[in-house]
Amino acid sequence: MMRPEIFYDWEQVQSWDLKALLEKARKLSWEIHGKELKCFIPGRMFFMGERGQYPAISLTGKSCALNCDHCRRKILEGMISAPEPHVLKEVCQRLNKEGSLGILLSGGSDDQGALPWNKFLEAIEWIKQHTSLKISIHTGLVDHETARGFKNVGVDEVLIDVVGSEETMRQVYHFPGGLKAMVSSLDALAATKLPLIPHIVVGLHYGKIEGEMHALEMVAKHSISALVIVVLQPLRQTPMEDVQPPAPETVARFISAARLRIPQAPFSLSCARPLGPHRVETDILALEAGINRIAMPSEEALEKAREMGLDIEFHKTCCSKSY
């Protein structure tokens, strides 16, 4: 499949003066979205004495056929397991009683990058009718019929990881030819008019920039509610455990280029990003690029946001949540 034409290529973005680039992106972001920073406590994470109220649920337990190199099912281990519709209903009833605001439904994929959504649509509709939970769907690859099913049962928003490189689909996702299905999935989700929140993982190709700019073009063709920027976080016991994540400056350049390309959408910096000094530097540079939302911000980032005069507010939900 032909790659989409790109507005900016990565070599071009790398050649720009970083300080000037950050300032241009920041001014554009503030002009459109205001000088504010929404901070998020996702899942059931603890932060500053508060706990998130938007747990993630895996509809496949710890099972995933693709077994991608960056994850190897590790991310599924931190989710609540609900591999059957009746279990999902029971879990959501309990979460609703406990005061959760919503849920993120996700899980592992089959060998075609899809989740078993048809099996769960009736249960999702029941949850919307019998609880007050908001429902975010991390879709995987879908066809038009499944996407319409999300709309029909009352899903609140749809999230999808967007990869712009066939080579990354082959090497990391173990899914040759998957790029065409990803384009089709984006089209199907956009056609529902549900809030669409694409995710782009910076450094997904073993820490290197490979298809991120093409992914950005795929996203730019649609009306989106937000764009979530994820940063590769090498996980132990995966083929990427010794990979160097993209440098904070690289992340900041991508955020800035994305802002110039998609000015109208708010941008979130995902909770999925490296820890320690890398996180601190990434957070601060993201603020200088005019990021609108950060999940689990570092203390240094909050201090920087105050120095910048940003209005700061906290939410106990996934950073993709539409407001």
C-alpha positions as CSV (number, residue, x, y, z in Angstrom):
1,M,0.0,0.0,0.0
2,M,1.2,3.5,-0.8
3,R,2.1,5.7,2.2
4,P,0.1,8.9,2.5
5,E,1.8,12.0,1.4
6,I,3.1,14.0,4.3
7,F,2.9,17.7,5.1
8,Y,6.2,17.6,7.1
9,D,8.9,14.9,6.9
10,W,10.9,14.1,9.9
11,E,14.2,15.3,8.5
12,Q,12.6,18.7,8.0
13,V,11.3,18.7,11.5
14,Q,14.7,17.8,12.9
15,S,16.3,20.7,11.0
16,W,14.1,23.4,12.7
17,D,15.5,25.4,15.5
18,L,14.0,23.8,18.6
19,K,13.4,26.9,20.7
20,A,11.6,28.7,17.8
21,L,9.6,25.5,17.0
22,L,8.4,25.2,20.6
23,E,7.5,28.8,20.8
24,K,5.5,28.7,17.6
25,A,3.6,25.6,18.6
26,R,3.0,26.9,22.1
27,K,1.6,30.2,20.9
28,L,-0.7,28.5,18.4
29,S,-1.9,26.1,21.1
30,W,-2.6,28.8,23.6
31,E,-4.4,31.0,21.0
32,I,-6.8,28.2,20.2
33,H,-7.1,26.2,23.4
34,G,-6.3,28.7,26.1
35,K,-3.6,28.8,28.7
36,E,-4.7,25.8,30.7
37,L,-3.4,22.4,31.6
38,K,-5.7,19.4,32.3
39,C,-4.0,16.8,34.4
40,F,-5.2,13.2,34.7
41,I,-5.1,10.3,37.1
42,P,-6.0,7.4,34.9
43,G,-7.0,3.9,35.6
44,R,-6.8,3.2,39.3
45,M,-3.4,4.9,39.8
46,F,-2.5,6.9,42.9
47,F,-1.2,10.4,42.5
48,M,-0.9,13.1,45.1
49,G,-3.1,11.2,47.5
50,E,-5.9,10.7,45.0
51,R,-6.9,7.6,43.0
52,G,-8.0,7.4,39.5
53,Q,-11.6,6.4,38.9
54,Y,-11.4,5.1,35.3
55,P,-10.1,1.5,35.4
56,A,-9.0,-0.4,32.3
57,I,-10.6,-3.8,31.6
58,S,-9.3,-6.5,29.3
59,L,-11.9,-8.4,27.4
60,T,-9.4,-11.1,26.6
61,G,-7.7,-11.5,29.9
62,K,-4.0,-11.9,29.3
63,S,-4.4,-13.3,25.9
64,C,-3.1,-11.6,22.7
65,A,-2.4,-13.4,19.4
66,L,-0.1,-10.7,18.0
67,N,2.2,-10.6,21.0
68,C,3.8,-7.4,19.9
69,D,7.4,-6.7,20.6
70,H,6.8,-3.6,22.7
71,C,4.2,-5.2,25.0
72,R,4.3,-9.0,25.0
73,R,1.0,-9.0,26.9
74,K,2.6,-7.1,29.8
75,I,0.2,-4.2,29.6
76,L,-2.8,-6.6,29.8
77,E,-1.5,-7.8,33.2
78,G,-2.4,-4.5,34.8
79,M,-6.0,-4.6,33.6
80,I,-9.1,-6.0,35.2
81,S,-9.9,-9.3,33.4
82,A,-13.4,-9.7,32.0
83,P,-13.2,-12.3,29.3
84,E,-17.0,-13.1,29.2
85,P,-20.0,-10.7,28.9
86,H,-21.5,-11.7,32.2
87,V,-18.2,-11.1,34.0
88,L,-18.0,-7.7,32.3
89,K,-21.5,-6.8,33.6
90,E,-20.6,-7.9,37.2
91,V,-17.3,-6.0,37.2
92,C,-19.0,-2.8,35.9
93,Q,-21.8,-3.1,38.5
94,R,-19.2,-3.3,41.2
95,L,-17.1,-0.4,39.8
96,N,-20.2,1.7,39.5
97,K,-21.1,1.1,43.2
98,E,-17.5,1.9,44.2
99,G,-17.8,5.3,42.5
100,S,-15.8,4.8,39.3
101,L,-16.5,7.5,36.7
102,G,-16.1,5.2,33.7
103,I,-14.1,2.4,32.2
104,L,-11.6,1.9,29.4
105,L,-12.4,-1.3,27.5
106,S,-9.4,-2.9,25.8
107,G,-7.7,-6.2,25.5
108,G,-5.5,-8.4,23.3
109,S,-5.9,-8.8,19.6
110,D,-6.5,-11.8,17.3
111,D,-4.0,-12.4,14.5
112,Q,-5.8,-9.7,12.4
113,G,-5.5,-7.0,15.0
114,A,-9.1,-7.2,16.1
115,L,-10.8,-7.6,19.5
116,P,-14.0,-9.7,20.1
117,W,-16.3,-6.7,20.2
118,N,-19.4,-8.4,18.7
119,K,-19.4,-10.8,21.7
120,F,-19.6,-7.9,24.1
121,L,-21.8,-5.3,22.4
122,E,-25.0,-6.5,24.2
123,A,-23.2,-6.3,27.5
124,I,-21.9,-2.8,26.8
125,E,-25.4,-1.6,26.0
126,W,-26.6,-3.2,29.3
127,I,-23.9,-1.4,31.2
128,K,-24.9,2.0,29.6
129,Q,-28.5,1.3,30.6
130,H,-27.9,0.1,34.2
131,T,-24.9,2.2,35.4
132,S,-23.7,5.7,35.2
133,L,-20.3,4.7,33.8
134,K,-18.8,6.4,30.8
135,I,-17.3,3.9,28.3
136,S,-14.1,4.5,26.3
137,I,-13.2,1.8,23.8
138,H,-9.6,1.1,22.8
139,T,-10.8,-0.4,19.5
140,G,-8.0,-2.2,17.7
141,L,-8.7,-2.7,14.0
142,V,-12.4,-2.7,13.2
143,D,-14.7,-2.8,10.2
144,H,-17.6,-0.5,9.5
145,E,-20.2,-2.8,11.0
146,T,-18.4,-3.1,14.3
147,A,-17.8,0.7,14.4
148,R,-21.5,1.2,13.9
149,G,-22.2,-1.2,16.7
150,F,-20.2,1.0,19.1
151,K,-22.5,3.9,18.1
152,N,-25.7,1.8,18.5
153,V,-24.9,0.6,22.0
154,G,-24.0,4.0,23.4
155,V,-20.2,3.9,23.6
156,D,-18.9,7.4,24.6
157,E,-15.7,7.6,22.7
158,V,-13.3,5.5,20.6
159,L,-9.6,5.3,20.8
160,I,-7.2,3.7,18.3
161,D,-3.4,3.4,18.1
162,V,-2.3,4.7,14.7
163,V,0.8,3.3,13.0
164,G,2.1,4.9,9.8
165,S,4.7,2.3,8.8
166,E,4.2,-1.0,7.1
167,E,7.6,-2.1,8.4
168,T,6.6,-1.3,12.0
169,M,3.3,-3.3,11.5
170,R,5.4,-6.2,10.3
171,Q,8.3,-6.1,12.8
172,V,6.7,-4.8,15.9
173,Y,3.0,-5.9,15.5
174,H,3.8,-9.1,13.6
175,F,1.0,-8.1,11.2
176,P,2.2,-7.8,7.6
177,G,-0.1,-5.8,5.4
178,G,-1.8,-4.2,8.5
179,L,-1.5,-0.6,7.3
180,K,-4.4,-0.9,4.9
181,A,-6.6,-2.3,7.7
182,M,-5.5,0.6,9.9
183,V,-6.6,3.2,7.4
184,S,-9.9,1.4,6.9
185,S,-10.4,1.3,10.7
186,L,-9.9,5.0,11.0
187,D,-12.4,5.7,8.2
188,A,-14.9,3.4,9.9
189,L,-14.6,5.0,13.3
190,A,-14.7,8.5,11.9
191,A,-17.9,7.7,10.0
192,T,-19.7,7.0,13.3
193,K,-19.2,10.6,14.4
194,L,-18.3,9.3,17.9
195,P,-15.6,11.3,19.6
196,L,-12.4,9.9,18.0
197,I,-9.1,10.0,19.9
198,P,-6.2,8.6,18.0
199,H,-3.0,7.6,19.8
200,I,0.4,7.8,18.2
201,V,3.4,6.1,19.9
202,V,6.6,8.1,19.4
203,G,9.5,5.7,19.0
204,L,7.4,2.6,18.5
205,H,9.9,1.2,16.0
206,Y,12.5,0.1,18.6
207,G,12.9,3.7,19.8
208,K,13.4,5.2,16.4
209,I,11.1,7.5,14.4
210,E,9.8,5.4,11.5
211,G,6.1,6.1,10.6
212,E,5.0,8.7,13.0
213,M,4.8,11.5,10.5
214,H,2.7,9.3,8.2
215,A,0.5,8.3,11.1
216,L,0.0,12.1,11.7
217,E,-1.2,12.5,8.1
218,M,-3.6,9.6,8.5
219,V,-5.1,11.3,11.6
220,A,-5.2,14.7,10.1
221,K,-7.7,13.6,7.5
222,H,-10.3,13.2,10.1
223,S,-12.1,15.3,12.7
224,I,-10.8,14.2,16.0
225,S,-11.7,15.1,19.6
226,A,-8.1,14.9,20.9
227,L,-4.7,13.4,20.0
228,V,-2.9,11.3,22.5
229,I,0.9,11.3,22.3
230,V,2.4,8.1,23.8
231,V,6.1,7.7,24.3
232,L,7.7,4.2,24.0
233,Q,8.3,2.9,27.5
234,P,10.6,-0.2,27.2
235,L,9.2,-2.9,29.3
236,R,11.1,-5.7,31.0
237,Q,10.9,-9.2,29.5
238,T,10.1,-7.9,26.1
239,P,12.3,-7.6,23.0
240,M,12.5,-3.9,23.6
241,E,13.6,-3.9,27.2
242,D,17.1,-2.6,26.3
243,V,15.9,-0.2,23.7
244,Q,16.6,3.5,24.3
245,P,13.3,5.4,24.2
246,P,13.2,8.5,22.0
247,A,14.9,11.5,23.5
248,P,12.6,14.1,25.2
249,E,13.7,16.6,22.5
250,T,12.5,14.2,19.8
251,V,9.1,13.9,21.6
252,A,8.9,17.7,21.8
253,R,9.7,18.1,18.1
254,F,6.9,15.6,17.2
255,I,4.4,17.3,19.5
256,S,5.3,20.7,17.9
257,A,5.0,19.4,14.4
258,A,1.7,17.7,15.2
259,R,0.4,21.0,16.6
260,L,1.3,22.9,13.4
261,R,-0.4,20.1,11.4
262,I,-3.5,19.7,13.6
263,P,-4.1,23.0,15.4
264,Q,-7.7,22.5,16.4
265,A,-7.4,19.3,18.5
266,P,-6.3,19.3,22.1
267,F,-3.2,17.1,22.7
268,S,-2.6,14.7,25.7
269,L,0.7,13.4,26.9
270,S,-0.1,9.8,27.8
271,C,0.6,8.1,31.1
272,A,2.6,5.6,29.0
273,R,6.0,7.2,28.9
274,P,9.4,6.6,30.5
275,L,9.9,7.4,34.2
276,G,12.6,9.3,36.0
277,P,14.6,12.2,34.5
278,H,13.3,11.4,31.0
279,R,9.8,12.0,32.2
280,V,10.7,15.3,33.8
281,E,12.4,16.6,30.7
282,T,9.7,15.3,28.4
283,D,7.0,16.9,30.5
284,I,8.7,20.3,30.6
285,L,9.4,20.3,26.9
286,A,5.8,19.3,26.2
287,L,4.6,22.3,28.2
288,E,6.9,24.5,26.2
289,A,5.3,23.0,23.0
290,G,1.9,23.9,24.4
291,I,0.6,20.5,25.4
292,N,-3.0,20.8,26.7
293,R,-3.2,17.7,28.9
294,I,-0.7,15.5,30.8
295,A,-1.5,12.2,32.6
296,M,0.4,11.8,35.9
297,P,2.6,15.0,35.5
298,S,5.9,15.2,37.2
299,E,6.2,17.7,40.1
300,E,8.6,19.7,38.0
301,A,6.1,19.9,35.3
302,L,3.4,21.2,37.6
303,E,5.9,23.8,38.9
304,K,6.7,24.8,35.3
305,A,3.0,25.1,34.5
306,R,2.5,27.5,37.4
307,E,5.4,29.6,36.3
308,M,3.9,29.7,32.8
309,G,0.6,31.0,34.3
310,L,-1.4,28.1,33.2
311,D,-4.8,27.3,34.8
312,I,-4.4,23.8,36.2
313,E,-7.2,21.3,36.9
314,F,-7.2,17.6,37.7
315,H,-9.5,14.8,36.5
316,K,-9.6,11.2,37.7
317,T,-10.1,9.7,34.2
318,C,-8.2,8.5,31.2
319,C,-6.4,11.5,29.5
320,S,-8.4,10.7,26.3
321,K,-11.7,11.6,28.0
322,S,-13.7,14.1,26.0
323,Y,-14.6,17.3,27.9
